C-alpha cells in the first residue's frame, strides 16, 4: 500500500500495532456503502468511466456477499477494513479497482464509515430504550396507587406510590433518548470528499455523496472533517449517562430484592443461585448492569483522553477511537435488554412496601403541613412541633396516627382530631396533587401521556 516510499517492510510488531482490521472489520457494511456512493459520484462527474463504475460496484456487492457469509478476513499486512476490501476488489475485477480511491483518502473514508456506524448504533439504541420505557409505564400503570416508602439518604422520607417511582425512570430514559437524538442530529454531516486533510482538486460533488448516504449535508471544513471525533464522544457521553440511569435502577432492584427490604422478587430468568448456599437467589443480571456502567464510563474517558491533545488533522492515535465505542455499544445493548426483562417480569411485594411506608413516620411532613394550613403556624415552627411529636411516637413505639389526641395536644394544643385523617399513607399520597406529584391522579395522568407518546394507546 505505501511500499513506494519505503525500501523495507514493517517489522512484525509494527504490523501488529499498526493494524486495525481485528476491530474495524465491524465497519464493513458502512465501508461498502461509502465506496459505492463515492464511485457512483465519480461516474456522475465523469471522473471514472461508466464501465469501471459498473465493475467496481458489482465487485463491491460481491465482496459484501462474501463478508456476510464468511466474515471479514484478517490480514494484518493490509492493516484495515478499507485496504482489505480494496485488495479483494482488485482480485475480483483487476486494475480498475485502483480507480475507486480517486479523490478520497483513508482519512475521510474512515471518518465517514465511523459516522455511519455510530448513526446505525444510535438507531439501534432508540427502539431498545423505547421498549424499556414501555415496560416501566406498563408496570407503573399496574401500581398507580401501590404505596411504598419514598427515600432520601436511603432513609424513609415520605410515602409515594410504586407507579410514581417507576415513572421517574421513564423520565430519565426519555432524556437519554433525547441525548442520543441530539447526537444523531449533530453527526449527520458527511466527511467524504475531504480527502486526506485539504480537500481535493477533482471536480467532485460532495452534496451527492452526502445525500446518497443519508446525511443532511457535507461537512464544511476539510481539516475538521478528518480530525473530528466529537460524534463518537457525543455517543459515548449519551451512553454513559444512560448507563448511569440503568445502574441506578439496577441498584434499586438489588436493594429491593434483599431480605431486609423484600420489595421485589426477580424471576428465575434474571437470577442465579449459589454454588454452596441453596437458599440464595442472586440478582446477578442487575449487578452486571451496575458493573457495565463503569466500563461504559471508562470507554468515554478513554476516547476523551485519546483526543484531548491531538493537533490537526489526522493522527494514528485516532485508530484507537473505535474499540471504546464498539465496547460501550455492546455493553449498553445488553444492559438495556436486561433491565427491560427485569422490569417486565419482576414481582413487586406491595404488602411489604406498604408496611414499611407505614412504619417510618413518613407522614410527619403531612402533620407539619396541616399545622400550617389549619393552625396558622409558620412552617419552621410547625416543623419543630412535628419533630417533638415524632420523638414521642418513637419513644412509645407507635405510629403518628396511633398517638392519642391528648398526647398530641400536650405538644401543641392547636392540634385537633381533624389531623388524624391526614396521617395515613393513602391520604398522604393522595394529597400530593401538584404537577408531577405522587398522587395517583397525577401519576395516572402522566402514564396516559406516556402511553400515547410511546404508541401504547391511552
PLY file of the C-alpha trace (Angstrom):
ply
format ascii 1.0
element vertex 458
property float x
property float y
property float z
element edge 457
property int vertex1
property int vertex2
end_header
0.00 0.00 0.00
2.68 2.50 0.99
5.70 0.49 -0.18
6.74 3.03 -2.81
8.15 5.31 -0.11
9.90 2.59 1.95
12.52 0.04 0.97
11.95 -2.31 3.90
8.68 -3.86 5.06
7.39 -3.31 8.58
8.60 -5.42 11.48
6.20 -7.96 12.91
5.46 -5.83 15.98
4.87 -2.80 13.79
2.45 -4.77 11.64
0.50 -5.80 14.71
0.39 -2.38 16.40
-0.42 -0.66 13.12
-3.23 -2.97 12.02
-6.81 -2.19 12.94
-8.54 -4.92 10.94
-9.19 -7.10 14.04
-11.69 -4.48 15.26
-12.51 -2.14 12.38
-13.84 -5.06 10.34
-17.11 -4.19 12.09
-17.29 -1.22 9.72
-17.52 -3.35 6.58
-21.15 -2.57 5.77
-20.53 1.15 6.15
-17.30 0.89 4.15
-19.04 -0.84 1.25
-21.88 1.70 1.32
-19.46 4.64 1.34
-17.42 3.21 -1.52
-20.50 2.59 -3.64
-21.71 6.14 -3.10
-18.25 7.52 -3.86
-17.75 5.62 -7.11
-21.28 6.48 -8.27
-20.45 10.16 -7.77
-17.12 9.76 -9.61
-19.03 8.29 -12.54
-21.66 11.02 -12.50
-18.91 13.66 -12.52
-17.07 11.98 -15.43
-14.01 11.27 -13.30
-14.30 7.48 -13.72
-15.84 5.95 -16.84
-19.13 4.08 -16.77
-17.66 0.63 -17.36
-15.28 0.94 -14.42
-18.04 2.29 -12.19
-20.18 -0.74 -13.03
-17.32 -3.17 -12.44
-16.39 -1.58 -9.12
-20.00 -1.52 -7.94
-20.57 -5.17 -8.85
-17.30 -6.14 -7.22
-18.23 -4.33 -4.01
-21.58 -6.11 -3.93
-19.84 -9.45 -4.39
-17.48 -8.66 -1.52
-20.42 -7.70 0.67
-21.91 -11.11 -0.02
-18.66 -12.79 0.95
-18.37 -10.83 4.18
-21.99 -11.56 5.06
-21.49 -15.27 4.51
-17.97 -15.84 5.81
-16.94 -12.78 7.80
-14.08 -10.40 7.05
-10.62 -11.97 6.68
-7.97 -10.52 8.98
-4.79 -9.78 7.05
-2.52 -7.63 9.19
-0.39 -6.71 6.20
-3.39 -4.89 4.73
-3.94 -3.00 8.01
-7.62 -2.09 7.93
-11.06 -2.79 6.51
-10.52 -0.28 3.71
-7.42 -1.96 2.30
-8.74 -5.48 2.87
-11.77 -4.57 0.76
-9.79 -2.75 -1.90
-7.34 -5.65 -2.17
-10.16 -8.13 -2.60
-11.76 -5.85 -5.17
-8.55 -5.90 -7.19
-8.56 -9.71 -7.08
-12.11 -9.75 -8.46
-12.05 -7.00 -11.11
-8.38 -6.27 -11.72
-6.66 -2.86 -12.12
-9.95 -0.94 -12.35
-10.21 -1.38 -8.58
-7.47 1.22 -8.20
-9.80 3.91 -9.54
-12.07 3.61 -6.50
-9.68 5.59 -4.32
-9.65 8.57 -6.65
-10.42 11.87 -4.85
-10.54 10.35 -1.39
-8.19 9.27 1.41
-8.47 6.67 4.11
-8.80 9.67 6.44
-12.14 10.86 5.07
-13.13 7.27 4.32
-12.83 6.10 7.93
-14.42 9.31 9.23
-17.41 8.61 7.00
-17.59 4.92 7.84
-17.39 5.61 11.56
-20.10 8.28 11.43
-22.33 5.84 9.57
-21.65 3.14 12.16
-22.38 5.42 15.12
-25.55 6.60 13.40
-26.62 2.98 12.98
-25.76 2.32 16.64
-27.98 5.19 17.75
-30.77 3.85 15.57
-30.45 0.53 17.41
-30.42 2.10 20.88
-33.52 4.21 20.25
-36.09 1.37 19.92
-34.43 -0.57 22.76
-34.87 2.38 25.11
-38.46 2.80 23.95
-39.07 -0.85 24.86
-37.69 -0.23 28.35
-39.94 2.80 28.71
-42.97 0.76 27.71
-42.09 -1.82 30.35
-41.78 0.89 33.00
-45.06 2.52 32.00
-46.93 -0.80 31.96
-45.73 -1.74 35.44
-46.36 1.79 36.71
-49.94 1.54 35.49
-50.30 -1.71 37.45
-49.18 0.12 40.60
-50.57 3.64 40.30
-51.84 3.52 43.88
-49.46 0.99 45.45
-47.91 2.79 48.40
-44.22 2.48 49.18
-41.75 4.48 51.23
-40.01 7.26 49.36
-36.41 7.75 50.44
-33.83 10.44 50.83
-30.40 9.36 52.07
-31.90 5.84 51.89
-33.98 6.84 54.91
-37.77 6.68 54.86
-38.88 10.21 53.94
-42.44 10.46 52.59
-44.83 7.87 51.18
-45.01 7.70 47.39
-46.52 5.19 45.01
-44.63 2.50 43.19
-46.12 3.80 39.96
-44.62 7.23 40.67
-41.24 5.67 41.46
-41.14 3.66 38.23
-42.23 6.68 36.20
-39.19 8.56 37.50
-37.07 6.12 35.47
-39.36 6.58 32.48
-38.44 10.28 32.59
-34.71 9.52 32.89
-34.78 7.17 29.91
-36.71 9.78 27.95
-33.88 12.24 28.47
-31.42 9.57 27.39
-33.36 9.12 24.17
-33.23 12.86 23.58
-29.46 12.90 24.10
-28.97 10.16 21.53
-31.29 12.02 19.14
-29.25 15.20 19.61
-26.03 13.29 18.96
-27.51 11.82 15.78
-28.58 15.21 14.53
-25.13 16.70 15.06
-23.22 13.83 13.48
-25.32 13.73 10.33
-22.85 15.61 8.12
-20.70 13.76 5.61
-16.88 13.99 5.67
-16.44 12.10 2.39
-14.52 14.22 -0.11
-12.41 15.99 2.49
-9.65 13.61 1.34
-6.52 13.47 3.48
-7.00 16.89 5.08
-7.10 19.62 2.42
-9.92 18.59 0.12
-9.27 17.58 -3.48
-8.68 19.19 -6.86
-11.08 16.78 -8.59
-14.47 18.17 -9.53
-16.36 16.00 -7.04
-19.93 16.52 -5.81
-19.89 16.19 -2.04
-23.56 17.02 -1.75
-24.37 14.00 -3.92
-22.40 11.55 -1.77
-23.83 13.07 1.39
-27.37 12.61 0.10
-26.68 9.08 -1.14
-25.52 8.06 2.34
-28.44 9.68 4.15
-26.54 12.64 5.55
-28.14 16.06 5.79
-25.21 17.79 4.13
-21.43 17.59 3.71
-19.09 18.90 6.40
-17.77 22.41 5.85
-14.08 22.21 6.73
-11.80 19.51 5.38
-9.38 19.67 8.34
-12.19 19.33 10.84
-13.82 16.60 8.74
-10.98 14.12 9.12
-9.90 15.04 12.65
-13.30 15.29 14.32
-14.48 12.54 16.64
-17.00 14.67 18.51
-19.74 12.43 17.18
-18.17 9.38 18.85
-17.72 11.29 22.11
-21.32 12.50 21.93
-22.41 8.89 21.58
-20.22 7.75 24.48
-21.38 10.56 26.73
-25.02 9.78 25.99
-24.27 6.09 26.54
-22.57 6.88 29.84
-25.49 8.92 31.14
-27.88 6.19 30.03
-25.73 3.53 31.72
-25.77 5.58 34.93
-29.58 5.60 34.85
-29.69 1.87 34.20
-27.23 1.33 37.04
-29.42 3.31 39.43
-32.45 1.23 38.50
-30.38 -1.95 38.83
-29.21 -0.82 42.27
-32.84 -0.30 43.34
-33.66 -3.85 42.26
-30.62 -5.21 44.09
-31.59 -3.44 47.32
-35.28 -4.24 46.95
-34.54 -7.93 46.34
-32.54 -8.23 49.57
-34.28 -9.85 52.52
-34.22 -6.74 54.76
-36.27 -4.91 52.12
-38.16 -7.69 50.37
-39.82 -5.27 47.95
-39.31 -7.37 44.82
-38.78 -10.93 43.72
-36.81 -11.30 40.50
-37.80 -14.06 38.12
-35.64 -17.13 37.58
-34.71 -15.71 34.17
-32.83 -12.81 35.78
-31.41 -14.51 38.88
-28.77 -17.09 39.66
-28.13 -19.44 42.54
-25.14 -20.10 44.75
-22.72 -22.98 44.35
-22.75 -23.59 48.10
-25.86 -21.91 49.57
-29.02 -23.43 48.09
-31.32 -20.79 49.53
-29.73 -17.96 47.56
-31.37 -16.07 44.69
-28.74 -13.64 43.47
-29.65 -10.58 41.37
-26.68 -11.17 39.07
-28.20 -9.56 35.98
-28.83 -6.33 37.87
-25.34 -6.44 39.35
-23.82 -6.86 35.90
-25.80 -3.90 34.58
-24.45 -1.90 37.50
-20.94 -3.11 36.68
-21.29 -2.38 32.96
-21.93 1.28 33.74
-18.36 1.63 34.99
-16.95 0.06 31.86
-19.07 2.29 29.62
-17.95 5.38 31.52
-14.37 4.11 31.14
-14.84 3.92 27.38
-15.95 7.55 27.34
-12.93 8.63 29.38
-10.58 6.57 27.19
-11.62 8.30 23.97
-11.68 11.71 25.65
-8.08 11.24 26.72
-7.09 9.99 23.27
-8.47 13.11 21.61
-7.50 15.77 24.14
-4.04 16.62 22.84
-4.19 15.87 19.11
-3.15 18.62 16.70
-4.94 18.89 13.36
-5.50 16.88 11.34
-5.36 13.07 11.48
-3.01 11.21 13.81
-2.64 7.46 14.22
-3.86 7.76 17.81
-7.31 8.07 16.28
-7.14 4.43 15.24
-7.98 3.79 18.91
-11.28 5.67 18.59
-13.35 2.66 17.60
-12.73 -0.03 20.28
-14.23 2.02 23.15
-17.28 2.90 21.06
-17.79 -0.71 20.00
-17.39 -1.96 23.58
-19.76 0.64 25.02
-22.37 -0.11 22.36
-22.29 -3.85 23.06
-22.47 -3.39 26.83
-25.24 -0.81 26.61
-27.37 -3.04 24.41
-27.07 -5.90 26.90
-27.84 -3.62 29.83
-30.97 -2.15 28.26
-32.28 -5.59 27.31
-31.58 -6.97 30.79
-33.32 -4.09 32.59
-36.32 -4.34 30.26
-36.61 -8.03 31.08
-36.28 -7.47 34.81
-38.89 -4.71 34.88
-41.36 -6.77 32.82
-41.04 -9.94 34.90
-40.45 -8.67 38.46
-42.98 -9.49 41.18
-43.42 -6.45 43.41
-44.20 -7.14 47.09
-46.58 -4.25 47.61
-47.66 -5.56 51.02
-44.10 -5.27 52.25
-43.75 -1.81 50.69
-46.89 -0.58 52.42
-45.86 -1.99 55.78
-42.54 -0.15 55.68
-44.17 3.05 54.44
-46.48 2.94 57.45
-43.72 2.24 59.97
-41.22 5.00 59.37
-43.06 8.22 60.40
-43.22 9.01 56.69
-46.30 11.21 57.14
-44.58 13.64 59.52
-44.47 16.31 56.81
-48.23 15.92 56.38
-48.73 16.82 60.05
-46.47 19.86 59.66
-48.40 20.96 56.57
-51.70 20.52 58.43
-50.43 22.73 61.26
-49.56 25.42 58.70
-52.92 25.21 56.96
-55.18 24.73 60.00
-53.24 26.22 62.88
-51.67 29.15 61.07
-48.17 28.23 62.22
-45.13 29.29 60.22
-43.69 26.19 58.59
-40.49 26.27 60.63
-42.49 26.27 63.87
-44.74 23.51 62.54
-41.62 21.53 61.63
-40.36 21.88 65.22
-43.71 20.81 66.70
-43.88 17.80 64.42
-40.35 16.81 65.38
-41.39 16.66 69.03
-44.41 14.55 68.07
-42.20 12.14 66.16
-39.91 11.83 69.17
-42.88 10.89 71.38
-44.11 8.30 68.87
-40.62 6.86 68.61
-40.32 6.58 72.40
-43.68 4.81 72.62
-43.06 2.54 69.63
-46.19 3.62 67.77
-47.02 5.40 64.51
-48.02 9.05 64.43
-51.64 8.08 63.86
-51.59 5.83 66.94
-50.70 8.63 69.35
-53.71 9.68 71.49
-55.07 13.18 70.90
-54.24 14.31 74.43
-50.60 13.37 73.91
-50.51 15.34 70.65
-52.12 18.33 72.37
-49.53 18.16 75.13
-47.03 19.11 72.45
-49.25 21.78 70.92
-52.87 22.48 71.94
-53.74 23.64 68.42
-53.67 20.00 67.20
-57.22 18.67 66.81
-58.91 15.42 65.89
-59.03 16.58 62.26
-55.31 15.83 61.75
-55.80 12.08 62.07
-57.44 11.84 58.65
-54.20 13.04 57.06
-51.73 10.81 58.86
-52.38 7.62 56.87
-50.16 6.81 53.92
-53.04 6.69 51.44
-54.23 10.13 52.44
-50.66 11.39 52.26
-50.03 10.28 48.69
-53.50 11.36 47.57
-52.79 14.89 48.81
-49.69 15.36 46.64
-51.61 16.73 43.68
-49.11 19.31 42.48
-47.96 18.82 38.89
-45.61 15.85 38.84
-46.59 14.78 42.36
-47.14 11.26 43.64
-50.93 11.47 43.92
-52.39 8.55 41.95
-54.44 11.02 39.89
-51.27 12.83 38.82
-49.34 9.63 38.17
-52.14 8.25 36.02
-52.28 11.49 34.05
-48.57 11.19 33.22
-48.91 7.49 32.39
-51.65 8.26 29.87
-49.45 10.92 28.25
-46.53 8.50 28.16
-48.60 5.70 26.62
-49.74 7.98 23.83
-46.18 9.12 23.17
-44.95 5.52 23.09
-47.74 4.34 20.80
-49.32 2.23 23.54
-52.73 3.89 23.27
-54.48 5.56 26.18
0 1
1 2
2 3
3 4
4 5
5 6
6 7
7 8
8 9
9 10
10 11
11 12
12 13
13 14
14 15
15 16
16 17
17 18
18 19
19 20
20 21
21 22
22 23
23 24
24 25
25 26
26 27
27 28
28 29
29 30
30 31
31 32
32 33
33 34
34 35
35 36
36 37
37 38
38 39
39 40
40 41
41 42
42 43
43 44
44 45
45 46
46 47
47 48
48 49
49 50
50 51
51 52
52 53
53 54
54 55
55 56
56 57
57 58
58 59
59 60
60 61
61 62
62 63
63 64
64 65
65 66
66 67
67 68
68 69
69 70
70 71
71 72
72 73
73 74
74 75
75 76
76 77
77 78
78 79
79 80
80 81
81 82
82 83
83 84
84 85
85 86
86 87
87 88
88 89
89 90
90 91
91 92
92 93
93 94
94 95
95 96
96 97
97 98
98 99
99 100
100 101
101 102
102 103
103 104
104 105
105 106
106 107
107 108
108 109
109 110
110 111
111 112
112 113
113 114
114 115
115 116
116 117
117 118
118 119
119 120
120 121
121 122
122 123
123 124
124 125
125 126
126 127
127 128
128 129
129 130
130 131
131 132
132 133
133 134
134 135
135 136
136 137
137 138
138 139
139 140
140 141
141 142
142 143
143 144
144 145
145 146
146 147
147 148
148 149
149 150
150 151
151 152
152 153
153 154
154 155
155 156
156 157
157 158
158 159
159 160
160 161
161 162
162 163
163 164
164 165
165 166
166 167
167 168
168 169
169 170
170 171
171 172
172 173
173 174
174 175
175 176
176 177
177 178
178 179
179 180
180 181
181 182
182 183
183 184
184 185
185 186
186 187
187 188
188 189
189 190
190 191
191 192
192 193
193 194
194 195
195 196
196 197
197 198
198 199
199 200
200 201
201 202
202 203
203 204
204 205
205 206
206 207
207 208
208 209
209 210
210 211
211 212
212 213
213 214
214 215
215 216
216 217
217 218
218 219
219 220
220 221
221 222
222 223
223 224
224 225
225 226
226 227
227 228
228 229
229 230
230 231
231 232
232 233
233 234
234 235
235 236
236 237
237 238
238 239
239 240
240 241
241 242
242 243
243 244
244 245
245 246
246 247
247 248
248 249
249 250
250 251
251 252
252 253
253 254
254 255
255 256
256 257
257 258
258 259
259 260
260 261
261 262
262 263
263 264
264 265
265 266
266 267
267 268
268 269
269 270
270 271
271 272
272 273
273 274
274 275
275 276
276 277
277 278
278 279
279 280
280 281
281 282
282 283
283 284
284 285
285 286
286 287
287 288
288 289
289 290
290 291
291 292
292 293
293 294
294 295
295 296
296 297
297 298
298 299
299 300
300 301
301 302
302 303
303 304
304 305
305 306
306 307
307 308
308 309
309 310
310 311
311 312
312 313
313 314
314 315
315 316
316 317
317 318
318 319
319 320
320 321
321 322
322 323
323 324
324 325
325 326
326 327
327 328
328 329
329 330
330 331
331 332
332 333
333 334
334 335
335 336
336 337
337 338
338 339
339 340
340 341
341 342
342 343
343 344
344 345
345 346
346 347
347 348
348 349
349 350
350 351
351 352
352 353
353 354
354 355
355 356
356 357
357 358
358 359
359 360
360 361
361 362
362 363
363 364
364 365
365 366
366 367
367 368
368 369
369 370
370 371
371 372
372 373
373 374
374 375
375 376
376 377
377 378
378 379
379 380
380 381
381 382
382 383
383 384
384 385
385 386
386 387
387 388
388 389
389 390
390 391
391 392
392 393
393 394
394 395
395 396
396 397
397 398
398 399
399 400
400 401
401 402
402 403
403 404
404 405
405 406
406 407
407 408
408 409
409 410
410 411
411 412
412 413
413 414
414 415
415 416
416 417
417 418
418 419
419 420
420 421
421 422
422 423
423 424
424 425
425 426
426 427
427 428
428 429
429 430
430 431
431 432
432 433
433 434
434 435
435 436
436 437
437 438
438 439
439 440
440 441
441 442
442 443
443 444
444 445
445 446
446 447
447 448
448 449
449 450
450 451
451 452
452 453
453 454
454 455
455 456
456 457
